[in-house]
Amino acid sequence: MDDLRIKGRWNEVKGKLKQDYGELTDEDLTYAEGQEDELLGRLQKKTGKSKDELRKKINSY
């Protein structure tokens, strides 16, 4: 399982996620270091995608 590679570039990733999934809010995309599973859980509920799918999407940006 890949770790999320978002440290230092979260604003860029957040913008791209908002473009791809218009239903996401700033609150959904709140990220704190060490809280990756919580973030993925919120995204999973909103998008219906699996955690692995979301990890791949985020790491592809």
MOHUBEL-V191706 format. One record per residue. RES is the residue in one letter. NEAR is the number of other ideal C-beta (glycine too) atoms within 8 Angstrom. D_LAST is the distance of its C-alpha to the last C-alpha in Angstrom with 1 decimal. Layout:
RES:NEAR:D_LAST / RES:NEAR:D_LAST
This chain:
M:4:17.3 / D:7:14.2 / D:5:13.9 / L:10:11.0 / R:7:9.4 / I:9:9.2 / K:6:12.5 / G:4:12.9 / R:8:9.8 / W:9:10.3 / N:6:11.4 / E:8:8.4 / V:11:6.4 / K:10:9.9 / G:8:10.3 / K:9:7.6 / L:13:9.1 / K:10:12.4 / Q:6:12.0 / D:6:11.3 / Y:9:13.9 / G:5:16.6 / E:6:18.7 / L:11:16.8 / T:6:18.6 / D:5:18.1 / E:5:20.3 / D:9:18.1 / L:12:15.2 / T:7:17.5 / Y:10:16.2 / A:5:18.7 / E:5:18.3 / G:4:19.8 / Q:8:19.3 / E:9:16.3 / D:7:18.6 / E:7:19.9 / L:12:16.6 / L:12:15.7 / G:9:19.2 / R:9:19.0 / L:15:15.9 / Q:12:17.7 / K:6:20.8 / K:10:19.3 / T:10:17.2 / G:4:19.4 / K:8:16.6 / S:6:17.3 / K:9:15.9 / D:7:14.8 / E:8:13.0 / L:13:11.2 / R:12:10.4 / K:9:9.0 / K:11:6.9 / I:12:5.7 / N:9:5.5 / S:5:3.8 / Y:8:0.0
